[in-house]
């Protein structure tokens, strides 16, 4: 088990280095079952997303990782009505849907479909192809 921990730590070392270089508070790194658990607190939602980008650079499926990255300062600011950070919504693709149809539904403008595509590049490879049942993040 200790060997697996060291292997996974080595695999995600670039993520751990990034966390430390960006002032993200690393709370703990340990094993949860056969997965590496990284728990951290980011000072902003933007930085939290950048940590996720780093994770996806190492392993797009991150099937051997549990990352619990919080951005409480951003959540607190939103709750206090401070920074207007709309909470990310999710939408499950229905039969007959397209990104432009979903974009029109959420933004009132079918041409903003690339916003949805960009937020879901981990699930989508082509803005013209969405699979029924896919859960999309609507930024």
N, C-alpha and C positions, 0 to 999 in steps of 0.2 A: 504493500500500500504506500509506503514511504517513497518507493521508486516511482510509482505512478504520479505521486504528488510532485516530485522533482521534475519528471518528464513534462507534466502539464504546466508547471511554473515556468520551465524553460521555453515551452511552446508559446506561452502568452507573456513572455518577459517584455516584449516591446510594448504591450498594453500597460504592464505594471510601470515601466519606465515613463510612458506617456502620462499616466496618472500622476506620478510624482513630479514630473516636470511642469505640469499644468496647475499645480496647487489643488488638485483634487484630493480630498482626505480619504486615504485608504484605511478602512476599519479592520478588515481581516481578509486573509487569503488562506483557505484550507480546503479539505476534501469534504464533499457531501455525497455520500455513496461513491460512485466511481467518477464523479465530475469535480472539476476545480470550481470552488466558490470564491468569487471576488465580490466583496462588499465595500462600497465606497460612497462618498457624498461629494457631489460636484457643486461648486458655487453658483452655477447657472445651468439652465436647460440646454443652452447651446453647447457648453462644455460636456454635459452628460451625453449629448448626441455625438460629439467628437470622440468620446471614449468608445461609444458603440461602433463608430466608423473604424476605429483602430482594431476592435475585436473582429469585425467583419473582414478586415484586411488579412488578419491571421488565419481565420477560418470562417467563411461565409455562413456555414451551417451551425457553428459553435455548439456542436452536439455534445462536446465533452466539457462544457462550461456552464456555470450558473452565475450570471452577473446581476448583482443587485445594486444598481447605481441610482442613488436618489439625488434629487435637486430640490431640497426643502426650501431653500431661499427663494427659488423661482416660484414654487407652489405657494409659499407664504405671501409673496408679493401679489400673486394672482388672486389669492383668497382675500387679501386686504384691498383689492381693487387697484393695486399699484400698476405694475407693468401689464399692458393688455396682451397677455399671452393666452390665446385661446387654447383650451385643453384639446389635445388631439382626440378627434372622434374616430370611430372605426365604422366601417360599412362592409357588409358581406355581399359579394357580387351575386346578383340574381340573373336568371335566364333573360337574354335580350339586352343586358347591360353593356355599355361601352364606357371608357373613361370620360368621354365628352358628355355622355348622358348623366353620369354620376356628378361630373363637374357642374353641369347646368343645375342639377338638383341642389347641390350644396352651396355653390357660389353665384348661381343665377347667370353663369357665363360658361358655355360649352368649351370655349377656347382656353380655359384655365386648367385643362386636363393634365398638362405636364407637371403642374404642382403636385397632383396626386401621384403621377408616375414617379417623379423624383423622390417622393417620400416613401415609395414602396419598391425601390429598385432591388431590394433583397427578395421580393416575391415575383416581380414582373421583369420580363426581358424585352418586351415589345409593347409600346403604348397601344397598339391596335389589337392586342390579344390579352383578354382577361378571362380567367377561368371561373366558372360558376362555383360559389362556395368559398372563394378566396376572401379572407378578411383584410381589408385595406385600411390604412391609416389615412384619414382626411385631415391634412394640416390646416 
